[in-house]
Amino acid sequence: MWQLKSRIEGVRQLSKEKFLRKVARRLSVVRLISLKLVDILRRLLAVTQTLLNRRDLGATLRFFGVISDVVTRYERKFKQPSEQSEGLSAYNQAVEEVQRANGGNDWEAASIAAKTAAQIQLKFRGVLGPIKNLRIIGPSITESIGHLASALSLAVGLRNLGLDSTENEYLVLSSGTPNPDYLQLWSEHVTLFDNGEGLGIGTLLEETLWPWTQSVLFSETSEGAMFLPEAKNLLHVEWERHQKGPLLSMQPEQIEAGDEFCKTLNVDPAAPLVTIHVRNGVWGVEGARNARFDSYAGAIEYLLSKGFTVVKLGNSTIGSVAFEHGFIDLQVHGHAHSWLENYFLAKSSFLIATTSGPILMAWTFGVPILWTNAPDLNATIYYPNSLVVPKLVRSPRGRVLSLEELSDSRFSNSDADIQHLPDSRGATGYSWVDNSESMILAATKEMISNLALGTTLDRRQEQAREMILSSGLSACTPISQAFLREHSNF
């Protein structure tokens, strides 16, 4: 400890310019001298000084270690920058293989490639000694609310269960996230660092310190590196088995403010609540995740008739659909604040959603999910007390594939446009079939019944579960009974 104190005292004695020159020399080995680098160093110096003032020696070591020790030890270990470039190239190739294998429905190959990528990272951060357990969660994750919820739930949840690979310390580059209030809820678990918007600092740190950067495609666990869906299954299954409560909860003052907001709309804050998020924007290759909001009208009207408050999350449009008292569209009411979305999601009886970030957020609040219009059937990972309603596929001749045919096809692990994706015989022209309004209504009624009476899988659900697990997934969310009665041959 005296060495650390002596070192920190040395930092205190350095002038800002002298400190910047010293660190810049050490960083030159990785060829990062640029105007952006000066911004990084000034911000990190400011954070370091704040931590010194708070006498937070552990956090100070992390920050000073990132900008000094990491690169110094790099310099000692790898005399030629080309060695680092070769390592990064091999890592990127492994990551690309994970993506390719996932797109090709080859879960085994994706898992092998994930382990390879993790081993390459481990090799390069193995030179760090006590700082090797640092992990950076940067903009490739934080700028997507789904990636953010997924990465942090894995980081904190696996550590809580004793299932992470090591006692990792997480540094989250917090600028640019679409829901800063949600990220702030994690501050008691991880270190948040405001890296400044528009400066490219986060991306530069991710690229420079790639061996310590958390990947969005895999996670390191006590059982080795795992392809992301398997890591999430491990977390969700074990979390339920240990009867853990929600990872996150709203602060009392936020709950009080949310209750007051409800009263301004003459909505009873104590009424049962369902949130809904329907992705229907223009998302390019992610268009398969989209759905029409009006196909949810029947479910919304049913919920309202049963005394539920229904709150629409996100910025999707609802068209000409109009609902009676009890429906709250945060966009329309001009209150699309991220803390309000968190408030309503956290207190929901369940969430109705398409494949998007709020599904991953809901798990962190312990909220069950009715997962609708799910395009990637064989990737419907396990969520407790939840149901999934898959999208089906229409052939070029107009025939809708059965669930069994879909599971056995290359479309079963895709959430992209499949118009130009050939089947096993080379034919193209397939298209997604959205859930009907009546199907979403039936699944909503089923969800309410399950939450009231408990969930017991029937014969069809068990057979569908076995079919999906045969593709390589270790656990999956049960498919709605209503859907299976209409669309399976079981």
Summary of the structure (lengths in Angstrom):
residues: 490
radius of gyration: 24.4
end to end distance: 65.6
largest distance: 76.1
contacts: 1587
relative contact order: 0.09
helix: 53%
strand: 11%
